[in-house]
């Protein structure tokens, strides 16, 4: 098995934005430790700097317009000035989106080069519970993460 730190960036009571937290619960049933980084970019980046993982998987949800599970390696910009500009422009009330998190954590040097994002399209963006699509994407996310972790390096 790969030595991988899995993190979840999601929000309860925000519809499909809770998919990563539900996925974290399911992955823990498979003895996979998942760190909740929903507590904010600065705190999460600080924790990542302390544990300094070689490989990082981030589970998240975002509304981008295509019903799919997106798996991608983000561009990590280590330019701190741009990172902080993006952070102030990307704040949304009490939570931060994945792009702002990547920008903040990247500018702080907290993300390893081997970072992969598993991102479900958020169809339902408010309330308790997942959309039908969200339930499907949750299961696909869990299956793909398990497959990713268990595959040979």
C-alpha positions in Angstrom: 0.0 0.0 0.0 1.1 3.6 -0.7 1.9 5.9 2.2 -0.8 8.5 1.7 -2.4 11.1 3.8 -6.1 11.5 3.0 -7.9 14.8 3.8 -11.5 15.8 3.5 -12.7 19.3 2.8 -16.5 19.5 3.2 -19.3 21.0 5.1 -22.3 19.5 7.0 -25.8 20.9 6.3 -24.7 22.1 2.8 -26.1 19.3 0.7 -23.6 17.7 -1.6 -20.8 19.7 0.0 -20.9 17.1 2.8 -19.9 14.3 0.4 -16.2 14.4 1.5 -17.2 14.1 5.2 -19.4 11.2 4.4 -16.6 9.6 2.3 -14.2 10.1 5.3 -16.6 8.2 7.5 -16.8 5.3 5.0 -13.0 5.3 4.5 -12.4 5.1 8.2 -14.5 1.9 8.2 -11.7 0.5 5.9 -9.1 1.6 8.5 -8.0 4.6 6.5 -7.2 7.7 8.5 -8.8 10.8 7.1 -7.9 14.3 8.4 -10.7 16.8 8.3 -9.3 20.0 6.8 -12.6 21.9 6.8 -11.5 23.9 9.8 -9.8 26.5 7.5 -6.9 26.9 5.2 -4.4 28.3 7.6 -5.0 25.7 10.4 -5.1 22.9 7.8 -1.9 24.0 6.1 -0.2 24.2 9.5 -1.2 20.6 10.3 0.0 19.5 6.9 3.4 21.3 7.4 3.8 19.4 10.7 3.0 16.0 9.4 4.7 16.7 6.0 3.2 13.9 3.9 4.9 12.6 0.8 1.6 12.1 -0.9 -1.8 13.8 -0.3 -5.3 13.0 -1.4 -7.9 15.7 -0.9 -11.6 14.8 -1.0 -13.9 17.7 -1.9 -17.1 18.8 -3.6 -17.5 21.9 -5.9 -20.1 23.2 -8.2 -18.5 23.6 -11.6 -21.3 22.5 -14.0 -20.5 18.9 -15.0 -22.0 16.0 -13.1 -18.8 13.9 -12.6 -16.2 12.8 -10.2 -13.1 14.8 -11.2 -9.7 13.4 -10.3 -6.8 15.7 -10.9 -3.5 16.9 -9.8 -3.7 20.6 -9.0 -1.3 23.2 -10.0 0.5 24.3 -6.9 1.6 27.9 -7.0 4.3 28.6 -4.4 4.1 32.4 -5.0 3.0 33.6 -1.7 1.8 37.0 -2.9 -0.5 35.5 -5.5 -1.7 32.9 -3.0 -2.8 35.4 -0.5 -4.5 37.5 -3.2 -6.5 34.4 -4.2 -7.4 33.7 -0.7 -8.9 37.1 0.0 -10.8 37.0 -3.3 -12.0 33.3 -2.8 -13.5 33.6 0.6 -17.1 32.5 0.8 -18.6 33.4 4.1 -17.6 30.8 6.7 -16.0 28.3 4.4 -13.2 28.1 1.8 -13.5 26.4 -1.6 -10.9 23.9 -2.8 -9.2 26.4 -5.2 -8.6 28.8 -2.3 -7.4 26.0 -0.1 -4.9 24.8 -2.7 -3.7 28.4 -3.2 -3.3 29.1 0.6 -1.7 25.7 1.4 0.5 26.0 -1.7 1.7 29.5 -0.9 2.6 28.2 2.6 4.6 25.3 1.2 2.3 22.8 2.9 1.3 20.7 -0.2 3.5 17.9 -1.4 4.2 17.7 -5.2 2.2 14.4 -5.2 -1.2 15.9 -4.4 -4.3 14.5 -6.0 -7.9 15.9 -5.7 -11.0 13.8 -5.8 -13.8 16.3 -6.4 -17.5 15.5 -6.7 -19.8 17.9 -8.5 -22.1 19.5 -6.0 -25.6 19.4 -7.4 -27.5 20.2 -4.1 -25.8 23.1 -2.4 -28.0 23.6 0.7 -29.7 21.6 3.4 -29.4 18.2 5.0 -28.7 15.1 2.9 -27.3 14.4 -0.5 -28.9 14.6 -3.9 -29.4 11.4 -5.9 -26.3 12.3 -7.9 -24.4 13.1 -4.7 -25.1 9.6 -3.3 -23.8 8.1 -6.5 -20.7 10.3 -6.6 -20.0 9.5 -2.9 -19.8 5.8 -3.6 -17.7 6.4 -6.7 -15.4 8.6 -4.7 -14.9 6.0 -2.0 -14.3 3.2 -4.5 -11.8 5.2 -6.5 -9.9 6.3 -3.4 -9.7 2.7 -2.1 -8.5 1.6 -5.5 -5.9 4.4 -5.7 -4.5 3.6 -2.2 -4.4 -0.1 -2.8 -2.8 0.0 -6.2 0.9 -0.7 -6.4 3.2 2.4 -6.7 
